[in-house]
Structure formats: C-alpha cells, structure tokens
C-alpha cells in the first residue's frame, strides 16, 4: 500500500456499501436487502441514484461492472445477517475485521445487547464511517468499540487489550470481503491470533476465493481479470490470498471445525432461486466454522 492510499477511504469498503444501499431499494424480493443504514452512509448523489428506479439502473450499469459481483454481495450480506439473527445465543464478544461501513452493530443491536462489539479498520475508513453516521444523527450502541489501527506500525494485540477485548471468551469473528486483499502471512497471523484468544464454541465467518476456479476464470477472460487487478492495485488493495487446500485441512491449523461452506451456486439457489450469477462469481466461498 502506498503512502497516498494509506490516507484514503477504502474503495472496496465504499463499493460494498454502495451495493448494499442499492439493494435496499430494489423492488424484487431476491435483490432487496435489509441494510437500511447503508444508504445513509454513501454520498448524497449516490443515495438519490440508488433510490429511484431509472437512476438505479444507470448506477448499476456504471458501477457494478464485474458480472455477478452485485448479486454475490447481496447474497453474502443476507447469509451473514442470518448468522447474526440466529447464532449469537452464547456469544460474549463480536470482533469484525476490516469492518468498513458494516452496520450490523446497529441493525442487530437487540440481538447483540449482551455482547461486547469491536470493529477493527484503518483510520481513514473508520473515521469516515463515524463522521457520516454522526452527521445523520445515528447513535452507536454503547457496547460498540472502534479500534483504529495502522497494521504497518501498530500491534493488533495491544490495540485489542487497550479496547477491553478479553481472551478465552466465546466470540464471533467476522472477516467479510477481507481475505482477498491479505497475503498468506497476514491471513495466517490473523487466524492464529483468533485461535489463541477465543474459547471453545467461538464462531469464525469469512469468505475467500478458491484457487482452482480463479485460475479457470483467468483463462476464460484474462483481459477482464487483468483490468480488475490493475484497478485494485491503483486503489491500494492488491488481490492476495486464495485457498488451494481443502477447507477443513486449512481450518484444522487454527483449531476450528467446519460448520458450513457455501459456494456461489448454493447462494444463487438459496437467495435467488436461479443461477444467474453462479458462473460469473463462482470462485467465491463463504465459511462458517466453530472453535474445537
């Protein structure tokens, strides 16, 4: 990441928020999400475009250029929302890595009222989110703690301790849309930290790209993949981690057991009753695992 991009709001975090905002105003139930906070965070002119049918169509054609990515983000949001609705009975802490403009601390404040919440992100993105929600007079839950960190200079362990994070508690760890931009070393150190500071029964949720499918995708449309790669590099978010081994073998290293792994095909069938985006976004997987 260059010095210039260190001071910028994450383009991928903003892009995800724009997609969630757009889906909130969709008329078709399969495309509509429940993230009522997202439209309040994005720039006002984009909010207007997302809200009205004709302008929304223009926005989708202009911004969501990677085939299937809009549908994938909608399905991913719904899948993880279901976890927050149904799986938090004994969770004592929730830690969201690379939180971006995630709004679950607000949207699920009732379900999360007995847990401590922690959102970790780079200072520019986190501050932009805080400022925008304050401008809209949206209150943060009293149990939400923001952890701003420069990963190149600061220790995450120290930051977590300072924020009151407690080891050996039952936690939910969320890495949504994050692994794609971390290298293998960063993934390993993050998951080892999660393993060391979590109690049995803790949940780990993340999505990732499967290597074998990504390689096929590059062969099929090398120019499109190259263009996407260049745009991410320019934004300071170069694609990195892709998983080559079987998911359970990967999780074993961190003492987690697979509960569920869903492919884009599964997501398409579950939320869209069709496979429109399954082939064009097929390299993606979402994992839910539990600490052994």
C-alpha positions in Angstrom: 0.0 0.0 0.0 1.4 3.4 -1.0 1.7 6.4 1.3 -1.1 8.1 -0.7 -3.6 5.2 -0.3 -2.9 4.9 3.4 -4.8 8.2 3.8 -7.7 7.2 1.6 -11.1 5.6 2.5 -11.1 2.0 1.2 -12.6 1.9 -2.3 -13.8 -1.7 -1.8 -15.5 -0.8 1.5 -17.3 2.1 -0.2 -18.2 -0.1 -3.2 -19.7 -2.7 -0.9 -21.7 0.0 0.9 -23.0 1.3 -2.4 -24.1 -2.2 -3.4 -25.9 -2.7 -0.1 -27.6 0.8 -0.5 -28.7 0.0 -4.0 -30.1 -3.4 -3.0 -32.1 -1.8 -0.1 -34.2 0.0 -2.7 -34.7 -2.9 -5.1 -38.2 -4.0 -5.8 -37.6 -7.7 -6.4 -37.5 -9.5 -3.0 -34.5 -11.6 -4.0 -32.5 -8.4 -4.7 -33.7 -6.5 -1.7 -31.6 -6.4 1.5 -32.4 -5.1 4.9 -29.4 -2.7 5.4 -31.3 0.5 6.0 -28.1 2.1 7.4 -26.0 1.8 4.2 -28.0 4.5 2.2 -27.3 7.0 4.9 -23.5 6.5 4.7 -22.9 6.9 0.9 -22.6 10.3 -0.8 -25.9 12.0 -1.2 -26.0 11.9 -5.0 -25.4 8.2 -5.0 -28.2 7.8 -2.4 -30.6 9.6 -4.8 -29.5 7.3 -7.7 -30.0 4.2 -5.6 -33.4 5.3 -4.5 -35.2 5.8 -7.9 -35.7 3.1 -10.4 -34.3 4.7 -13.6 -31.3 6.2 -11.8 -30.7 3.0 -10.0 -30.5 1.1 -13.4 -27.9 3.7 -14.6 -25.9 3.4 -11.3 -25.8 -0.4 -11.6 -24.6 -0.3 -15.2 -22.0 2.3 -14.4 -20.6 1.0 -11.2 -21.2 -2.8 -10.9 -19.1 -3.8 -13.9 -17.8 -7.2 -12.7 -20.5 -9.7 -13.7 -22.2 -11.4 -10.7 -20.5 -9.3 -8.0 -23.6 -7.3 -7.1 -25.7 -10.5 -6.6 -22.9 -12.1 -4.7 -22.6 -9.2 -2.2 -26.4 -9.2 -1.7 -26.4 -13.0 -1.0 -23.3 -12.7 1.2 -25.0 -9.9 3.2 -28.1 -12.0 3.7 -26.2 -15.1 4.6 -24.1 -13.3 7.3 -27.2 -11.4 8.6 -28.8 -14.8 9.2 -25.9 -15.8 11.4 -26.3 -12.6 13.4 -30.0 -13.3 13.8 -29.7 -16.9 14.8 -26.3 -17.9 16.1 -25.5 -15.4 18.9 -27.1 -17.1 22.0 -23.8 -17.6 23.9 -21.6 -15.2 22.1 -19.8 -12.8 24.5 -17.8 -10.7 22.1 -18.0 -9.9 18.4 -14.9 -8.8 16.5 -15.3 -7.5 12.9 -12.0 -7.2 11.0 -11.9 -4.7 8.2 -15.4 -3.5 9.2 -15.6 -0.8 6.6 -19.2 0.5 6.6 -20.7 -2.5 8.2 -23.9 -1.7 10.1 -24.7 -4.9 11.9 -23.8 -3.4 15.3 -26.7 -1.0 14.8 -29.1 -3.2 12.9 -28.7 -6.1 15.3 -28.3 -4.1 18.5 -31.0 -6.1 20.2 -29.5 -9.4 19.4 -26.1 -8.1 20.4 -27.0 -6.3 23.6 -25.3 -8.7 25.9 -22.0 -8.9 23.9 -19.1 -6.6 23.6 -18.6 -5.4 20.0 -15.3 -4.4 18.4 -14.8 -3.1 14.8 -11.2 -3.0 13.5 -10.2 -0.9 10.5 -7.7 1.6 9.1 -8.2 5.1 10.4 -9.4 6.9 7.2 -12.2 4.4 6.5 -13.3 4.1 10.2 -13.3 7.8 10.7 -15.3 8.4 7.5 -18.0 6.0 8.8 -18.1 7.6 12.2 -18.4 11.1 10.8 -21.1 10.1 8.3 -23.3 8.4 10.9 -22.9 11.3 13.3 -23.9 13.7 10.6 -27.1 11.6 10.2 -27.7 11.6 14.0 -27.4 7.9 14.2 -26.4 6.7 17.6 -23.8 4.0 18.2 -24.6 1.2 20.6 -22.9 1.7 24.0 -21.3 -1.7 23.7 -19.5 -0.9 20.4 -15.8 -0.2 20.5 -13.9 1.2 17.5 -10.3 0.1 17.0 -8.4 2.2 14.6 -5.1 0.6 13.5 -2.2 1.1 11.1 -1.2 -2.5 10.6 2.2 -1.5 9.4 3.1 0.3 12.6 0.8 -0.9 15.4 0.2 -4.2 17.2 -3.3 -5.6 16.9 -2.9 -7.5 20.2 -2.0 -4.3 22.0 -4.9 -2.4 20.4 -7.4 -5.2 21.4 -6.1 -5.2 25.0 -6.4 -1.4 25.2 -10.0 -1.6 23.9 -11.0 -4.1 26.6 -11.1 -7.3 24.4 -10.9 -10.3 26.7 -9.2 -13.6 25.8 -10.9 -17.0 26.3 -14.4 -15.8 25.7 -16.9 -17.2 23.3 -16.6 -14.9 20.3 -17.9 -14.3 16.8 -15.1 -13.3 14.4 -16.1 -11.8 11.0 -13.8 -11.3 8.1 -16.2 -10.3 5.3 -14.7 -9.3 1.9 -11.3 -9.1 3.5 -9.2 -12.2 2.8 -8.9 -11.3 -0.9 -6.7 -8.3 0.0 -4.4 -10.0 2.5 -1.3 -12.2 1.7 -0.8 -15.6 3.1 1.3 -14.4 6.0 -1.3 -11.8 7.1 -4.1 -14.5 6.9 -2.0 -16.9 9.0 -1.1 -14.4 11.7 -4.8 -13.2 11.9 -6.2 -16.6 12.2 -3.6 -17.7 14.8 -4.5 -14.6 16.8 -8.2 -15.6 16.6 -7.4 -19.2 17.7 -5.2 -18.1 20.6 -7.7 -15.6 22.1 -11.0 -17.5 21.6 -12.8 -20.0 23.7 -14.3 -23.3 22.6 -17.6 -22.7 20.7 -16.5 -19.4 19.2 -17.6 -18.8 15.6 -15.4 -17.8 12.6 -17.1 -16.4 9.5 -15.1 -15.4 6.3 -15.3 -15.6 2.6 -12.5 -16.4 0.2 -11.5 -17.2 -3.4 -10.9 -20.8 -4.4 -7.7 -21.1 -6.4 -8.7 -23.7 -8.9 -11.8 -21.8 -10.0 -10.0 -18.4 -10.1 -7.4 -19.9 -12.4 -10.1 -21.1 -14.8 -11.7 -17.7 -14.7 -8.4 -16.1 -15.6 -8.1 -18.4 -18.6 -11.6 -17.7 -19.7 -11.4 -13.9 -19.6 -7.8 -12.8 -18.9 -8.3 -9.2 -20.1 -11.2 -8.6 -17.7 -9.3 -10.1 -14.7 -6.2 -8.1 -15.5 -8.3 -4.9 -15.7 -9.9 -5.6 -12.3 -6.4 -6.4 -10.8 -5.0 -3.1 -12.1 -7.9 -1.1 -10.7 -7.4 -2.7 -7.2 -3.7 -2.1 -7.2 -4.3 1.5 -8.1 -6.7 1.7 -5.1 -4.0 0.2 -2.8 -5.9 -3.1 -2.4 -4.0 -5.6 -4.4 -5.6 -9.1 -4.5 -3.8 -11.6 -2.4 -4.9 -14.8 -0.6 -6.6 -17.7 -2.4 -7.1 -21.0 -0.8 -5.6 -24.1 -2.5 -6.1 -26.8 0.1 -9.4 -28.4 1.4 -11.2 -26.1 3.7 -11.2 -28.4 6.7 -7.4 -29.0 6.4 -7.0 -25.3 6.4 -9.2 -24.8 9.5 -7.5 -27.6 11.4 -4.4 -25.5 11.7 -6.3 -23.0 13.7 -8.4 -25.5 15.8 -11.7 -24.7 14.0 -14.2 -27.2 12.6 -16.3 -26.5 9.5 -20.0 -26.0 10.2 -21.0 -24.8 6.7 -19.3 -23.8 3.4 -21.5 -22.3 0.7 -20.5 -21.7 -2.9 -21.9 -19.0 -5.2 -24.0 -21.7 -6.8 -25.5 -22.5 -3.3 -26.1 -18.8 -2.7 -27.8 -18.3 -6.0 -30.1 -21.2 -5.3 -30.8 -20.1 -1.8 -31.5 -16.4 -2.3 -32.2 -16.0 -6.0 -33.8 -19.4 -6.9 -31.6 -19.3 -10.0 -28.0 -19.4 -11.0 -27.7 -16.1 -12.9 -24.6 -15.1 -11.1 -23.3 -18.5 -10.1 -20.9 -19.0 -13.0 -19.6 -15.4 -13.2 -18.9 -15.3 -9.4 -18.2 -18.9 -8.9 -14.7 -18.6 -7.3 -16.2 -17.3 -4.0 -17.0 -19.3 -0.9 -18.4 -18.4 2.5 -17.3 -20.4 5.5 -18.9 -20.7 9.0 -16.7 -22.6 11.5 -16.6 -23.3 15.2 -13.7 -23.5 17.6 -13.0 -27.0 18.7 
